[in-house]
């Protein structure tokens, strides 16, 4: 599943669900449970640091469940970090190996900011916190390398 557009995102709390219209009730419950578990594993301070809003459970990239939210992150253009924060869609989803992938996309331009693959559940918070950075690379090397 591609990252949703801003118009597709649902409002907090994350009990909202963006599921394909043909999803069964069982699939919807799986997506909701996975989204809730991912949200619980991410410290509230990380959400606050990113200015997270519009948190929703989604099917995810591999239809195994996930979480999506908008964040305020300073985008990088032409190798330089912008002065103002941009709205970004952050998708956290299970992959085929039962590990976690994070994809960040700038909403206004539809361009990818960064992708982090194959995380364990205890690494997700630090990886997301590394997005809140002022340097000219996508992830803060003190939190994530």
C-alpha positions in Angstrom: 0.0 0.0 0.0 1.3 3.4 -0.9 1.4 6.2 1.8 -1.9 7.9 1.9 -2.4 11.5 0.8 -3.2 14.1 3.4 -6.8 14.0 2.5 -6.9 10.2 3.2 -5.5 10.5 6.8 -7.9 10.0 9.6 -7.9 12.0 12.9 -6.5 10.9 16.2 -7.0 8.5 18.0 -5.4 5.6 16.1 -8.5 3.4 16.3 -9.4 4.9 13.0 -8.7 2.5 10.2 -7.8 3.1 6.5 -8.5 -0.3 5.0 -9.2 -1.4 1.5 -12.9 -1.6 0.8 -12.6 -5.4 0.1 -10.9 -6.1 3.4 -12.8 -8.7 5.6 -13.7 -7.9 9.2 -11.0 -10.2 10.4 -8.4 -8.4 8.3 -9.6 -5.0 9.6 -9.2 -6.3 13.2 -5.7 -7.5 12.4 -4.7 -4.1 10.9 -6.2 -2.3 13.9 -4.4 -4.6 16.5 -1.0 -4.2 14.7 -1.4 -0.4 14.5 -2.3 -0.3 18.2 0.8 -2.4 19.1 3.1 -0.3 17.0 1.6 2.9 18.6 2.1 1.5 22.1 5.7 0.6 21.3 6.5 4.2 20.3 7.0 6.5 23.3 4.6 9.5 23.4 7.6 11.8 23.6 8.7 10.6 20.1 5.2 11.5 18.7 5.4 14.9 20.4 8.9 15.5 19.2 7.7 14.9 15.6 4.6 16.9 16.0 2.6 13.8 15.1 -1.1 14.1 14.3 -3.7 12.2 12.3 -2.6 8.8 13.6 -4.3 5.9 11.9 -4.1 2.1 11.6 -3.6 0.9 8.1 -3.0 -2.4 6.2 0.7 -1.4 5.6 3.0 -2.2 2.7 2.6 -6.0 2.8 -1.0 -6.0 4.1 0.2 -7.2 7.5 -0.8 -4.1 9.5 0.8 -0.7 10.2 0.5 2.8 11.5 0.5 6.1 9.6 0.7 9.7 10.9 1.6 13.1 9.8 4.7 14.7 11.3 6.4 18.0 11.0 10.0 17.4 9.8 12.4 19.7 8.1 12.8 18.4 4.6 16.0 18.1 2.7 16.2 19.6 -0.8 19.4 19.6 -2.9 21.3 18.2 0.1 20.4 21.1 2.4 17.8 21.0 5.2 15.1 23.6 4.9 14.5 26.3 7.5 10.8 25.4 8.0 9.2 22.1 8.8 7.1 20.4 6.2 4.2 18.0 6.7 5.4 14.4 6.1 3.5 11.2 6.1 5.3 8.5 8.2 4.3 4.9 7.7 5.4 2.3 10.1 4.4 -1.2 8.9 5.3 -4.9 9.3 7.2 -6.4 6.4 7.2 -10.0 5.1 9.9 -11.0 7.7 7.9 -9.8 10.7 10.3 -6.9 11.0 9.3 -3.2 10.8 9.8 -0.8 7.9 9.5 3.0 8.2 8.8 5.2 5.1 8.7 9.0 5.3 7.3 11.0 2.4 6.9 14.8 2.1 3.2 15.4 1.5 3.3 18.6 -0.5 5.7 17.3 -3.1 5.1 13.6 -2.9 8.8 12.9 -2.6 10.4 10.3 -0.4 12.4 11.7 2.5 13.8 8.5 3.9 13.2 4.8 4.3 14.4 2.6 7.2 14.0 -1.2 6.7 14.1 -4.3 9.0 13.7 -2.8 12.4 12.9 -4.7 15.6 10.1 -3.3 17.7 12.5 -1.9 20.3 14.3 0.1 17.6 11.3 1.9 16.2 11.2 4.7 18.7 14.9 5.6 18.3 14.6 5.4 14.5 11.6 7.8 14.5 13.3 10.1 17.0 16.3 10.3 14.6 14.0 12.0 12.0 13.8 15.1 14.2 17.2 16.5 13.2 18.7 19.8 12.0 21.7 18.4 10.1 22.0 17.8 6.4 21.3 14.1 6.5 17.9 12.5 6.9 18.6 10.8 10.2 20.4 12.0 13.3 23.5 9.9 13.6 23.4 10.1 17.4 20.2 8.2 17.4 20.5 6.2 14.3 23.3 5.2 12.0 
